[in-house]
Amino acid sequence: MNNKDLAHFRKYLKPDTELLKIFDIYNVYITKESSEIYHHECHPFAMLDKEQQELFLGNFKKMLSGSFDEKLFELKFQHDAEDHTQLILHQGLLANDTVEWQEQMVQLVAKMLKDTQYPQDMVLTFIRGQYFKPTKKTNEETEENERDEVYTLRFILFAMNKTEDPQKTLVFDYVSKEFRYNVAVDPVVKLGTPETGFLFPCFTDGAADVNHILYAAGKSNEPDYRFIEDVLNSDRKATAEQDKTIFEEIVNEVTGDQLDTATLAQVYEEVHRYIEEHEKEDTPMLDYKDVERVLSASGLDDIDTEKVERAFEQVVDNTKYELKAASVIPKYTTKSIKINTKVATISISPQDLKYVKQVDYKGKRCILIEVDEDAVIEGFTMKTEVL
């Protein structure tokens, strides 16, 4: 599943749209003391008020936001788990009626509650529906509408949300003309900040992939591995942050932990070029041979395949490990690199890193930034000094 597929799905995740129909919603309230079901209810989604529908769908859109391998992870199901979640979800996907679907979701809730103590009362929300993906765009010349031919895809969405106690407030009673304390006791469901969730199945070019599930973490680069392995019965996947750290350690191992900014900028440029050359691939990956080519093309001396292979073995204990190319470099066209010093924090893009150097001036470490024009500070043009 790629960004384009997900963006199209999220676009129609709203009430009153012809391209996405939601059949049922199943809500479960879990108490923190016992981690047991305190209440659950299942309704046709159309029975909810439009405001309620928008709240729940906004929650799912929030859950499905973020970058792949940072907050969203396409996971492959394991094959040897008991009470396999893939089977539960697939049976729920094919369920002919609401009762049958709800029974499958109850099995999944039981797996979420097993050996788990939640820190707060939690609300679990499941919806099932049908998504219609046009096979082609609207053609104004032939008057063909994009909705004339569509792929029909069933799906199940899940989100978990914390609750919190209502805030203590003071209100003014217009009838009695007095100020009084608001004694609301109903817990508030934090629908704006889902803790975790998933979409099943994944979609790729209008086809359903039931062997993969799209998992959403509550925070970037902080997936819940217990949930991934024990509840979803899926394989772990490295985060973008982890791949970036691994790449840095491998490069440091190969180069001896000494890179000037010009060389590092060249490394980033070579990785960026590799991504562009393999843009037709869903996920361009780097193995140890690719890393060796990147480092050699960056002008580094004494680089060979054997040395890079040893670095992979040293860092990840696996010479077959592959890194997601897009994860190992900062975002290339934005000022994604932060240079933190005691005096200032400098933001710069990877392609401009070659204009930054760390130099020794009169026995002190200094950062030197090459510029094409006069620098202006608060309206004042800086005077150029000759060192």
C-alpha distance (Angstrom), angle and dihedral (degrees) to the residues before:
residue distance angle dihedral
M1 . . .
N2 3.79 . .
N3 3.79 136.6 .
K4 3.80 92.7 -93.3
D5 3.81 93.6 53.5
L6 3.80 92.2 46.8
A7 3.81 94.4 45.2
H8 3.80 91.2 53.7
F9 3.81 91.4 49.6
R10 3.83 92.8 48.0
K11 3.81 90.5 47.7
Y12 3.80 91.1 65.9
L13 3.79 97.0 38.8
K14 3.80 92.7 112.1
P15 3.82 139.2 93.5
D16 3.79 121.8 -83.3
T17 3.79 100.5 23.7
E18 3.79 125.7 136.5
L19 3.80 94.3 -147.0
L20 3.80 98.0 59.0
K21 3.80 125.8 40.2
I22 3.80 123.4 -175.3
F23 3.79 116.3 -156.2
D24 3.80 107.7 -178.1
I25 3.78 142.3 6.0
Y26 3.80 123.8 -154.3
N27 3.83 119.6 -166.2
V28 3.81 125.3 -169.6
Y29 3.83 125.4 -171.4
I30 3.83 115.0 -152.0
T31 3.82 122.5 -165.7
K32 3.80 118.3 -139.4
E33 3.83 95.8 -141.1
S34 3.77 95.8 61.6
S35 3.82 103.2 9.1
E36 3.79 87.1 -131.8
I37 3.78 133.1 132.6
Y38 3.80 108.2 -88.4
H39 3.80 95.1 175.1
H40 3.79 139.1 -8.1
E41 3.79 134.8 -179.4
C42 3.78 137.9 178.2
H43 3.82 125.4 -156.3
P44 3.78 140.0 166.1
F45 3.79 103.6 -94.6
A46 3.82 91.1 -130.3
M47 3.83 89.7 64.6
L48 3.81 91.8 67.0
D49 3.78 120.5 93.0
K50 3.79 113.3 -101.3
E51 3.83 89.7 -112.7
Q52 3.82 90.1 55.7
Q53 3.79 91.1 47.1
E54 3.80 90.5 52.6
L55 3.82 91.7 49.1
F56 3.81 93.5 52.5
L57 3.81 94.5 42.4
G58 3.81 90.5 46.9
N59 3.80 87.3 54.5
F60 3.81 91.4 53.5
K61 3.81 92.5 46.0
K62 3.81 88.5 52.2
M63 3.80 90.0 48.3
L64 3.83 91.0 52.5
S65 3.82 94.1 49.2
G66 3.77 125.0 102.3
S67 3.79 138.4 58.3
F68 3.77 126.5 -53.0
D69 3.81 114.4 -101.1
E70 3.80 89.6 15.7
K71 3.79 103.5 61.7
L72 3.81 102.7 -11.9
F73 3.79 122.4 55.1
E74 3.79 128.5 -174.5
L75 3.80 101.7 -146.3
K76 3.77 131.5 -166.1
F77 3.80 117.9 -134.8
Q78 3.80 119.4 -117.5
H79 3.80 117.3 -122.1
D80 3.79 104.9 -143.7
A81 3.83 105.0 53.1
E82 3.80 124.2 121.8
D83 3.83 118.3 -119.2
H84 3.76 86.2 11.5
T85 3.80 115.1 -141.7
Q86 3.80 91.0 -145.6
L87 3.81 89.6 61.5
I88 3.82 92.5 44.9
L89 3.80 91.9 51.0
H90 3.80 93.7 43.3
Q91 3.80 91.6 51.8
G92 3.79 89.1 47.7
L93 3.80 89.5 50.1
L94 3.80 91.0 54.3
A95 3.83 95.1 41.8
N96 3.79 112.3 131.1
D97 3.80 96.9 -154.4
T98 3.79 139.7 29.0
V99 3.82 95.7 -108.2
E100 3.80 92.5 55.4
W101 3.82 91.2 47.7
Q102 3.81 92.3 48.1
E103 3.81 91.4 51.3
Q104 3.81 89.7 57.7
M105 3.81 92.1 48.3
V106 3.84 90.1 50.6
Q107 3.83 88.1 57.6
L108 3.77 89.3 52.7
V109 3.82 92.5 48.9
A110 3.82 88.9 53.0
K111 3.81 89.1 56.9
M112 3.81 90.4 50.5
L113 3.82 91.5 52.4
K114 3.80 96.8 45.5
D115 3.83 111.9 113.3
T116 3.80 91.2 -16.0
Q117 3.80 132.0 124.5
Y118 3.79 113.7 -166.5
P119 3.83 117.2 -149.8
Q120 3.83 92.9 -138.6
D121 3.76 139.0 17.7
M122 3.79 106.5 -76.1
V123 3.79 134.9 -155.8
L124 3.80 119.1 -148.4
T125 3.80 117.1 -160.1
F126 3.80 126.9 -168.5
I127 3.79 126.7 -179.4
R128 3.78 129.9 178.7
G129 3.75 126.5 -161.4
Q130 3.76 149.8 135.9
Y131 3.78 127.3 -91.8
F132 3.79 124.4 -158.2
K133 3.80 115.5 -154.1
P134 3.85 115.1 -168.0
T135 3.80 113.1 -125.6
K136 3.82 91.7 -143.9
K137 3.78 142.3 6.9
T138 3.79 125.0 -92.3
N139 3.82 112.1 -84.6
E140 3.80 110.5 -151.7
E141 3.80 93.7 -170.3
T142 3.82 94.9 57.2
E143 3.83 93.1 30.0
E144 3.80 89.1 -124.6
N145 3.78 111.1 156.1
E146 3.80 120.9 -143.3
R147 3.80 87.8 -128.1
D148 3.81 94.9 58.1
E149 3.81 90.3 87.4
V150 3.80 121.6 25.4
Y151 3.78 141.2 166.3
T152 3.81 110.9 -120.6
L153 3.80 113.7 -141.9
R154 3.80 129.6 175.6
F155 3.79 119.1 -149.0
I156 3.82 145.3 179.2
L157 3.81 121.9 -147.0
F158 3.80 125.4 -165.5
A159 3.81 132.2 -173.5
M160 3.80 132.3 176.1
N161 3.80 119.6 -153.0
K162 3.79 134.7 -176.1
T163 3.78 123.3 -128.9
E164 3.78 127.7 -140.6
D165 3.79 135.4 -166.1
P166 3.81 114.5 -95.7
Q167 3.78 116.6 -100.3
K168 3.79 118.9 -102.5
T169 3.78 107.8 -110.5
L170 3.77 141.3 178.0
V171 3.82 116.2 -134.9
F172 3.80 134.6 -173.3
D173 3.81 116.3 -128.4
Y174 3.80 107.7 -143.9
V175 3.81 92.7 -165.6
S176 3.81 99.0 52.7
K177 3.80 92.7 26.9
E178 3.75 95.6 -131.3
F179 3.78 141.5 115.4
R180 3.78 115.3 -114.3
Y181 3.77 140.5 173.0
N182 3.77 115.7 -99.7
V183 3.81 107.9 -127.5
A184 3.82 99.3 -167.0
V185 3.81 110.2 157.3
D186 3.81 102.6 173.1
P187 3.82 112.3 114.6
V188 3.78 115.9 -117.5
V189 3.81 117.7 -125.4
K190 3.82 108.8 -137.2
L191 3.80 97.2 -137.1
G192 3.79 92.0 163.5
T193 3.81 94.3 65.6
P194 3.82 112.8 42.8
E195 3.81 114.4 -165.1
T196 3.79 95.9 -148.8
G197 3.78 141.0 -28.7
F198 3.78 147.5 158.0
L199 3.79 146.2 -140.3
F200 3.80 119.8 -139.8
P201 2.96 126.8 -133.0
C202 3.80 112.7 18.9
F203 3.82 116.6 -126.0
T204 3.79 125.1 -137.4
D205 3.81 121.0 178.2
G206 3.79 92.6 -28.8
A207 3.81 95.4 -45.6
A208 3.82 126.1 112.0
D209 3.80 116.1 -126.6
V210 3.82 107.0 -159.1
N211 3.82 91.7 177.5
H212 3.81 91.1 70.0
I213 3.79 134.5 52.7
L214 3.81 128.0 -161.2
Y215 3.81 107.5 -128.6
A216 3.82 121.7 -165.1
A217 3.80 121.5 -156.1
G218 3.78 122.3 -150.0
K219 3.82 92.3 -126.1
S220 3.79 132.6 24.4
N221 3.80 114.9 -89.8
E222 3.82 91.3 3.0
P223 3.81 107.0 100.4
D224 3.80 117.9 173.2
Y225 3.81 101.1 -119.4
R226 3.82 92.8 -172.9
F227 3.80 89.2 57.8
I228 3.81 91.7 44.5
E229 3.79 95.6 50.3
D230 3.81 105.6 28.9
V231 3.81 100.9 33.1
L232 3.80 104.9 27.8
N233 3.83 94.3 29.6
S234 3.79 88.6 -139.7
D235 3.78 134.7 140.7
R236 3.78 120.5 -99.3
K237 3.77 118.1 -106.2
A238 3.78 127.6 -157.9
T239 3.79 115.9 -112.8
A240 3.79 121.8 -125.4
E241 3.81 88.3 -109.1
Q242 3.81 91.6 53.8
D243 3.82 92.5 48.9
K244 3.80 90.3 49.5
T245 3.81 91.1 51.3
I246 3.81 91.6 47.9
F247 3.81 91.2 50.3
E248 3.81 91.4 49.7
E249 3.81 91.8 50.0
I250 3.81 91.7 48.1
V251 3.82 92.4 50.0
N252 3.82 91.0 46.9
E253 3.80 89.9 49.3
V254 3.80 91.4 52.1
T255 3.82 98.2 41.5
G256 3.79 99.5 37.2
D257 3.81 94.9 -110.9
Q258 3.80 93.1 -72.2
L259 3.82 117.6 116.8
D260 3.78 127.1 149.9
T261 3.78 118.0 -144.3
A262 3.81 94.3 -108.2
T263 3.82 91.2 56.7
L264 3.79 92.9 44.1
A265 3.82 89.2 51.0
Q266 3.80 88.2 52.3
V267 3.82 91.0 51.0
Y268 3.81 90.1 52.9
E269 3.81 90.2 47.3
E270 3.81 92.3 51.6
V271 3.82 92.1 49.9
H272 3.81 89.6 47.8
R273 3.81 89.8 50.9
Y274 3.81 89.9 49.5
I275 3.82 90.0 53.2
E276 3.82 91.5 50.6
E277 3.81 92.0 48.4
H278 3.82 90.4 52.5
E279 3.80 97.3 38.5
K280 3.82 91.6 124.9
E281 3.80 88.6 65.7
D282 3.80 115.0 86.3
T283 3.81 92.4 -133.7
P284 3.84 117.5 13.1
M285 3.81 107.6 -148.8
L286 3.80 133.5 -161.8
D287 3.79 121.8 -142.2
Y288 3.81 124.3 -176.9
K289 3.83 91.5 -85.3
D290 3.80 91.3 53.4
V291 3.82 91.3 48.3
E292 3.82 89.6 50.7
R293 3.83 90.2 52.9
V294 3.82 91.6 47.7
L295 3.81 93.2 51.1
S296 3.81 93.6 44.6
A297 3.81 91.7 49.0
S298 3.81 88.8 50.4
G299 3.80 90.9 65.6
L300 3.80 98.4 -104.4
D301 3.80 114.4 150.1
D302 3.78 128.4 -134.9
I303 3.82 94.7 24.2
D304 3.78 118.9 147.9
T305 3.78 136.9 162.3
E306 3.81 93.8 -109.1
K307 3.80 92.9 54.7
V308 3.83 92.2 49.9
E309 3.81 91.3 46.0
R310 3.83 89.5 53.7
A311 3.81 89.3 50.2
F312 3.81 90.4 54.5
E313 3.79 88.9 50.1
Q314 3.81 91.0 48.6
V315 3.82 96.7 47.2
V316 3.83 105.3 35.0
D317 3.80 101.5 11.0
N318 3.80 89.3 -127.3
T319 3.80 125.2 93.2
K320 3.83 89.8 -168.5
Y321 3.81 93.0 59.8
E322 3.80 115.4 125.0
L323 3.80 126.5 -155.2
K324 3.79 123.8 -147.2
A325 3.80 101.8 -115.9
A326 3.79 95.3 -145.1
S327 3.81 90.6 55.1
V328 3.80 99.5 54.8
I329 3.81 97.8 64.1
P330 3.81 131.0 51.1
K331 3.82 116.7 -103.6
Y332 3.76 99.9 -68.6
T333 3.81 104.0 -144.7
T334 3.81 99.3 42.3
K335 3.80 134.1 64.5
S336 3.78 90.0 -95.5
I337 3.82 98.3 144.7
K338 3.79 115.5 88.6
I339 3.82 118.2 -162.0
N340 3.79 105.1 -163.2
T341 3.79 119.9 -160.7
K342 3.79 134.3 160.9
V343 3.81 89.6 -106.0
A344 3.81 102.9 40.7
T345 3.79 147.4 -12.2
I346 3.80 114.5 -122.2
S347 3.81 122.1 -158.7
I348 3.79 118.1 -157.1
S349 3.80 139.0 158.7
P350 3.84 120.5 -112.9
Q351 3.79 91.4 -115.5
D352 3.83 90.8 56.7
L353 3.79 95.7 46.0
K354 3.81 89.9 97.3
Y355 3.83 88.6 71.3
V356 3.82 92.1 61.9
K357 3.81 124.0 80.5
Q358 3.78 136.8 172.2
V359 3.81 108.2 -135.5
D360 3.79 138.9 177.0
Y361 3.80 111.4 -118.5
K362 3.80 118.0 178.9
G363 3.81 90.3 -24.2
K364 3.79 94.2 -49.8
R365 3.79 129.2 108.7
C366 3.81 110.9 -118.3
I367 3.80 135.4 175.9
L368 3.80 112.7 -127.2
I369 3.83 118.4 -160.8
E370 3.79 119.0 -168.1
V371 3.84 112.5 -141.5
D372 3.81 133.1 -178.9
E373 3.78 96.4 -147.5
D374 3.79 139.9 35.6
A375 3.79 113.7 -75.9
V376 3.81 115.1 -122.3
I377 3.81 122.0 -153.5
E378 3.81 118.1 -170.2
G379 3.80 90.3 -25.3
F380 3.82 94.4 -47.2
T381 3.80 120.1 114.5
M382 3.79 111.1 -132.9
K383 3.80 117.5 -121.3
T384 3.81 114.2 -120.0
E385 3.81 112.1 -122.2
V386 3.79 123.6 -160.4
L387 3.82 111.8 -135.0
